[in-house]
Amino acid sequence: MLGFLIRRLPFWVREPLLIVLGSVLGVRIMFLAVRDHDRIAAGIGLVFLVFTAVRVHTVFRALRARRNPPPAAVSAGVVVADDVAPVEPVTGVHPVPAVAKKEPNAWGQAVAAVAVVGALAAALWVVPGAMPSDDKSPQPASCSDGTQEELPKAYTRTPRPVTGDELCEVLNRPDLAQLLGTPGESATTASGTSNTAPLTDGRVPQPEAEVAFDTYTVNVSVTYNKLSIDQYVKLMKYGSERDIRTVRVLGRPAVFSSDHTMQFQIDLGGGGSGGPVEQGPLARTLTVALDRDDRGGYCGISVWSRSGALPNDSGLLDIAAKVLPGIPERPAR
């Protein structure tokens, strides 16, 4: 339908219209192709530019033909219209001068068509969403999925522990990738769950949040038990943790440790059970007390990557300095 309507337009309206559209689209597509290093888009843009060049050549030929009509037509006094062959004079008959037909101004039509199409092209360029956006700024993943999680009974006590959704909002900061040393990345997933600690019969809240990037994954969990950091360090020395180093964060006792994560393999075919729990990549964890007096409870911040690479401990300290103020301290008993 669009092609039929374009063919119905006069020559001096149709051709300028095609030239403007072809040049605007061709230049725009070529710009995006060069910026994004897209060879397919570059080929499409080249096709538009070649098409435009052909239309420009056609217009120039028509203008030359209008300025220089055939000699036979000029001597006979016949006005030659576009796309109409001149009528040769009959021998022995005096030619009757044709009544000159007033034709529309070709240049006026061309200028009007270019002005109208230029205005339309400018509107398409300016209106948001009409053309592809040049904005490549990273858009972080959202913590909320629109569903309301029912909190376990352990979260109903006063003061109420922080929930997984609240913890996710605290962790999913716009500058989290920069704190990890990968400022060009954006979060691919972000989630939070309001769990309870294992082997506590659902009495100890243990909310958890996780934000994943292409390079690193960050996990933050808060355990509202009565275990102090001093007791936690003693337990780690009997466990598999390594590279244990005690520090202080925002005036609170804290400890660095390293341990492997766990990964599960689930077999979805054949009706067989899932595979055994296997050792995952190495994770670096900073565990910080929930208050300065270390009365019990702690926040654990862990970072790992599929490649096994880990950021510097200073990155974990920077994340802790940003996250801990969003987690209420345990009140004095």
N, C-alpha and C positions, 0 to 999 in steps of 0.2 A: 504493500500500500504506500509506504513512504517513497519507494523508488518510482512508482507511478505518478505521485504528486510532484516529485522533483522533475520528472520528464515533461510534465505539463507546464512548467514555468517557462517564461521567455528566456531566450539564450542569454541576454545581458543581465538577467537576474540569477539564472541557474548556475552559470559558470563562476561568477564571483562568490556565490554561496558555497559551492564545492571547494573553491580555493581557500576561503577563510576557514571552513571546517577542517579541511585536510591539513592545513598548516598548523592550526591550534592543537589538534589531536596529535599530529606527528611530532611536533616539538615537545609537547608534554610527555608523551610516551618515551621518546628518546631520552629526555631528562631523567625520568624515573629509571630507565634501563641502565643508564650510566651510573646513577647513584647506587642502585642495588646490584650491579654487575649481572644483569639478567639478559642473556643472549636472545631468548625468545622474544622478550618485549622489544629489544633493539631491532629485531627483524620486522616486527609488526610496525614499529615507528618508521622504519625505512620504507615500508610499503606505502604508508600514508604520504610520506614526503615525495616519493616517486609519482604517486597518483596526482599530488598537487602540482608537481612540475609539468606533467602532461597537460593538465587543465590550463596552466599559465601559457604554455606553448600554443594551445588551441585558441585562447583569447587573443594572443598577439597576431596569429594568422588572420583571424577574423577582422581585427582592426586594420591590418595592412590591406586586406581585400576591400574594406569599406573606403579607405582613403584612395586606393588606386583601382577603380572599376575597369572592366574590360574595355579596350578601345572601341570595339564595334558598338557597344551599348552607348558609349558617350557620343559617338558621331550620329547615332540614330536618335538620340534624345530620349532613350529609354532608361527608366530608373530600374536598376537591378536590385531586387530584394534578396535577403539572405536565403540561402539554400534553394534559389530558383535560377535555372539556367537562362542566359540571355536569348532572346528571340532574334534570329538572324533576319535582316531585311530581305524582302522579295524583290527580285530584279525587275526593273521597268515600272515599279510602283513607287510613287513618292511616299516616303514614310510619314505617317501621321504622328506627330509628337504626342507621346503619352502624357496623360494628366499626372503631374507629380503628386505622389501620395506622401502626405506628411507623416514621417515616421517618428516614433518616440526617440527622445535623446538617449543614445546608448550610454554615454558617459554619465548622465544623470541617473539612469537605472543602476549602473554599476556602483556608483558612489552610494546610492541609497541602500543597495543590497549589502555592501560591505559594512555600512554603518549599523544596519539592523543586526546582522550576524555577529559583528564585533561586540555589540551590546549583549547579545545572548551569550557569547563565549565568555565575556567578562563576568556575567552573572553566574554562569556555571563554575567559573574558577573561584569566585569569592564565596558562594554559598557553601556552608559546611556540609560535607558528605557528598557533594556533587562530583568532586574529583577526588582521587586518592590522596590521603593525608600524608604530609611529609613528617609528621610527628613520630619519631622513633623512640621516645622516652619510655623507659621500662614501666610497665604497669604491674604492681605487685598483686599476688593472688589474694583473694578475700577469705577471711576466716569464717564468715557466716554463709551457711548454705540454705537459709530460710526455714530450717527446722528447729524446734525447741526440744532440747534434751531434758528428760526427766532426771532431776538430781537424786542421788542416793540419800538415804536418811542421814548419813553422816554429815551432809552439808547443811542440815537444818539447824544445827546448834549455833549458839551465839558466843563469840563473834563468828560469822559464817566464813568458811575458807573460800579462797579465790576459786572460781570455776575454770574449767578448761577453755571455754569461750573467752573469758576475761583474760586468761593467761595468753591465749593466742593473739589477742589484740595488743597486749603489751609486747609480745615478741616480734610480731610482724610489723616492724618499723620500716619506714622508707629508707633509712640509712643502714639497715642490717647488712646488706651486701657489701657496703663500704667498710663496715666494721670487720667483716671477714676477709677483706683484702681483695674482693672481686667487685669493684664498683660498677662495672658494666652489666652485671647480671640482674635479673628480676626474679622474684619468687615464682616458682611453678606451682607449688601446692602449699596450702596452709590449713591446719586443722587443730582442733582442741577437743579433749575428752575429759569428762569429770569422773575419773575412776576412783577406786579405793585400793589401798595397799594390799598385796597378797598376804595370805595367812593371818588376816586380822578380822575375819568374819564381817567385812564391810564396815568396820568401825573407824578406820583411819582414812581420811580423805587423801587422795593422791592425784590431783589434777595434772594434766599433761598437755603440752602444745608442741607442735612440730611445724617447721617451715623449711621447705626444700628448694634449693637452687640447682643449677646445672653442675656446679662444682661441689658445694658443701650442703649438708643437711644439719639443721640445728634443732635440738630437742631440749625443752625445759620442763622439768617436773618439780612439784612441791609436795613434800611428804610431811604431814602434820602428826608426827609421832613424838615420842619423848627422848629420842636418841640425839645426843649432842655431837658436835663435830669432833670433840676429843675422843668420845667413844667410837665414833665412826672411823677415825684414823686407826685406832687399835684393831678394829675388825678388818680393815683393809689389809693390814700387815699380815694377817693370817689367810687372806684370800689370794686371788690371782691378779689383783691390781698391781701395776708397776709404775715407775716414775712418779712416786708419791712426793709431793712438795707442799708444805703448809704455807699459807699466806694470809693476809687480811684484806678484805674487800669492804670498803665503806665502813671501816671500823669493826667489821664482824670477822670472826675466825672462819677460815676457808681452807680447802685442800684441793690440789691438783692430783689427778690420777689418770691412768691409761688402761684400757681393757678392750677386748674385742666385743663387738656387737654380736647378736644372734640373728640368724636368718633361717626362715622356714621354707620348705619346699612342699607344695600341695599338688598331689596328683589328681587331676580332674577326669582322667580317663581310666577305663578298665575296672572301676569299682575298687581299686586298691586304696590303702590308707596313705596319708601323706608321708613324705620322707622324714628322716630324723632331723633334729635341730642341728644346724651346722654353724661353724664359726664365721662370723661376718667380718667386715673391715674394722680396723683399729679405730677406736674413738677416744678423744681427749675430753675429760670431764672436769669441771670446776664445781665443787660442792660448797655452798655457803650457808652459814647458820641463818635462821629466820630472825634473829635479834642479836644485839651486841653482847648480851650476857650469856649467849649459847645455852638457853634453857631447854632446848629440845626442838626438833624439827629442822628441816633444811631444804634448800633449793638446789637442784642439780642442773647444770647447763652442759650439754654434750654436743660435740661437733665431730662429724666424720664425713668421709667421701668414699665413693666406690673405687677410686683409684688408690686409696690408702694414704693419700697426702693429707696433712693436717696443717691448719694455720698456726701461727705463733701463739704462745700462751697470752701474749699481750692482747690478742684479738678477743679471747675469752674474757679477759679482765674488762675490756671495753664494753662487751655485750652485757656482762654482769652489772656494770655501773649504770647502764641504761634500763635494764630489766628490773632490777631489785626495787627501785623506788615505786614501781607499779604493783608490787606485792606487799600488802600490809604486814607489818611486823607482828609477831606473836605477842599479845598483851601480857603484861606482868600478872603472875598468879598471886 
